[in-house]
């Protein structure tokens, strides 16, 4: 077993004054920092996923903007891998799988943003590729969604997606549970 931490899209646009502010993004970022500190202290691989928008109608993560930058609370070290992606699934048209194979990673610890989109898509793809996955739920954030004219609050979205991922695709834990195991 060799594990790596994957931090998905913890970028400035998801925070207050960003163009796509999420609910509890600050809290999730602080929890991700605790995970990052643990992985760095144990000299384990850390992979940052950075979404850069390529769609003409995109309103956030625009190329060469402050909003697309990785949040300074968790700034990558020069030695840490950054994977740039353009789709919710971090494996799609990136070198993530090649990197994981080359470094013989078998287990992934995943956190980041948005739970209902990129965290979900990446976790499901990783499971399909045969990885063992822990999703750290309180180190993830999402937003209110709308369906059939009804607002689904972020906490409901978060709980729904994490509970679905916990069934087959991953083990969902809190930061505290993960750090104390």
C-alpha positions as CSV (number, residue, x, y, z in Angstrom):
1,X,0.0,0.0,0.0
2,X,1.2,3.4,-0.9
3,X,-1.0,6.4,-0.4
4,X,-1.2,10.0,-1.7
5,X,-3.3,13.0,-0.8
6,X,-5.3,14.6,-3.6
7,X,-6.5,18.1,-3.0
8,X,-9.1,19.1,-5.6
9,X,-9.7,22.6,-6.7
10,X,-9.2,24.5,-3.5
11,X,-8.9,27.7,-5.5
12,X,-9.6,31.4,-4.8
13,X,-12.9,31.6,-6.8
14,X,-14.5,29.3,-4.3
15,X,-13.9,31.7,-1.3
16,X,-15.5,34.9,-0.2
17,X,-15.2,37.6,-2.9
18,X,-14.6,34.8,-5.5
19,X,-16.9,34.4,-8.5
20,X,-18.3,31.0,-7.3
21,X,-18.3,31.2,-3.4
22,X,-19.1,27.9,-1.7
23,X,-20.6,27.3,1.7
24,X,-18.0,26.4,4.3
25,X,-15.1,26.8,2.0
26,X,-12.9,28.4,4.7
27,X,-13.6,25.5,7.1
28,X,-13.0,22.9,4.5
29,X,-9.7,24.6,3.5
30,X,-8.5,24.6,7.2
31,X,-9.3,20.9,7.4
32,X,-7.4,20.2,4.1
33,X,-4.5,22.1,5.6
34,X,-4.4,19.7,8.5
35,X,-4.3,16.7,6.1
36,X,-1.6,18.5,4.0
37,X,0.5,19.0,7.1
38,X,0.3,15.3,8.0
39,X,1.2,14.1,4.6
40,X,4.1,16.5,4.4
41,X,5.3,15.5,7.9
42,X,5.3,11.9,6.8
43,X,6.9,12.6,3.4
44,X,3.9,11.2,1.6
45,X,3.0,12.3,-1.9
46,X,0.6,15.3,-2.3
47,X,-1.2,16.0,-5.5
48,X,-2.9,19.3,-6.2
49,X,-5.6,19.5,-8.8
50,X,-6.2,22.9,-10.4
51,X,-9.1,23.5,-12.6
52,X,-8.6,26.0,-15.4
53,X,-11.7,26.8,-17.4
54,X,-11.7,26.4,-21.1
55,X,-15.4,26.8,-22.0
56,X,-16.2,30.1,-23.7
57,X,-19.1,30.7,-21.3
58,X,-17.1,29.9,-18.1
59,X,-17.5,32.4,-15.2
60,X,-14.9,31.2,-12.8
61,X,-11.4,29.6,-12.8
62,X,-10.6,31.7,-15.9
63,X,-7.0,31.4,-17.1
64,X,-4.4,33.7,-15.7
65,X,-6.7,35.1,-13.0
66,X,-6.3,35.3,-9.2
67,X,-9.5,33.3,-8.9
68,X,-8.0,30.3,-10.6
69,X,-5.0,30.2,-8.3
70,X,-4.7,27.6,-5.6
71,X,-5.6,29.1,-2.2
72,X,-2.6,30.4,-0.3
73,X,-3.5,28.5,2.9
74,X,-2.5,25.3,1.1
75,X,0.1,26.6,-1.4
76,X,1.9,23.7,-3.1
77,X,5.6,23.3,-2.6
78,X,7.8,23.2,-5.6
79,X,8.3,19.4,-5.1
80,X,4.6,18.7,-5.1
81,X,2.7,17.6,-8.1
82,X,0.1,20.0,-9.7
83,X,-2.3,18.5,-12.2
84,X,-4.2,21.0,-14.3
85,X,-7.6,19.8,-15.5
86,X,-10.4,21.2,-17.6
87,X,-13.2,18.8,-16.6
88,X,-14.8,17.7,-13.3
89,X,-13.0,14.3,-13.5
90,X,-9.4,14.9,-12.5
91,X,-8.3,11.9,-14.6
92,X,-9.9,13.1,-17.9
93,X,-7.2,14.4,-20.3
94,X,-4.6,14.8,-17.6
95,X,-1.4,13.0,-16.5
96,X,-2.9,12.1,-13.1
97,X,-3.2,8.3,-13.8
98,X,0.3,8.2,-15.3
99,X,1.7,9.9,-12.2
100,X,-0.1,7.6,-9.9
101,X,1.1,4.5,-11.8
102,X,4.7,5.8,-11.9
103,X,4.7,6.4,-8.2
104,X,2.9,3.1,-7.5
105,X,0.1,4.8,-5.5
106,X,-2.7,2.4,-4.5
107,X,-4.6,4.4,-1.9
108,X,-6.0,7.9,-2.3
109,X,-7.1,10.3,0.4
110,X,-9.3,12.9,-1.4
111,X,-10.5,16.3,-0.3
112,X,-11.5,19.5,-2.0
113,X,-14.2,21.3,-3.9
114,X,-16.9,21.0,-5.1
115,X,-18.2,17.9,-3.4
116,X,-21.1,17.4,-5.8
117,X,-19.0,17.9,-8.9
118,X,-15.2,17.4,-9.0
119,X,-14.8,15.5,-5.8
120,X,-17.6,13.1,-6.8
121,X,-16.4,12.6,-10.4
122,X,-12.8,12.1,-9.4
123,X,-13.7,9.7,-6.6
124,X,-15.9,7.5,-8.8
125,X,-13.3,7.4,-11.6
126,X,-10.5,6.5,-9.1
127,X,-12.6,3.6,-7.8
128,X,-13.3,2.4,-11.3
129,X,-9.5,2.4,-11.8
130,X,-9.1,0.2,-8.8
131,X,-7.8,2.6,-6.1
132,X,-8.8,2.3,-2.5
133,X,-10.2,5.7,-1.4
134,X,-10.9,7.7,1.7
135,X,-12.8,10.9,1.2
136,X,-12.4,13.4,4.0
137,X,-15.9,14.9,4.1
138,X,-15.3,17.9,6.3
139,X,-12.4,18.9,4.1
140,X,-14.8,19.3,1.2
141,X,-17.2,22.0,0.3
142,X,-20.1,22.5,-2.0
143,X,-22.9,25.0,-2.6
144,X,-26.7,25.3,-2.7
145,X,-28.2,23.7,-5.8
146,X,-31.5,24.1,-7.5
147,X,-33.7,21.3,-8.9
148,X,-37.2,21.6,-10.2
149,X,-37.5,25.1,-8.8
150,X,-36.5,24.0,-5.3
151,X,-33.3,25.1,-3.6
152,X,-31.3,22.2,-2.1
153,X,-29.2,23.7,0.6
154,X,-25.4,23.0,0.6
155,X,-25.5,20.9,3.8
156,X,-28.1,18.6,2.2
157,X,-26.1,18.4,-1.0
158,X,-22.9,17.6,1.0
159,X,-24.6,14.9,3.0
160,X,-26.3,13.4,0.0
161,X,-23.1,13.1,-2.1
162,X,-20.9,12.0,0.8
163,X,-23.4,9.3,1.8
164,X,-23.6,8.0,-1.8
165,X,-19.8,7.9,-2.0
166,X,-19.5,6.1,1.3
167,X,-21.5,3.1,0.1
168,X,-19.2,1.7,-2.5
169,X,-16.8,4.2,-3.9
170,X,-14.9,5.3,-0.7
171,X,-14.8,5.4,3.0
172,X,-15.9,8.8,4.1
173,X,-14.3,10.1,7.3
174,X,-13.9,13.4,9.1
175,X,-10.5,15.0,9.3
176,X,-10.3,14.0,13.0
177,X,-11.2,10.4,12.3
178,X,-8.6,10.2,9.6
179,X,-5.8,11.8,11.6
180,X,-6.5,9.7,14.7
181,X,-6.5,6.3,13.0
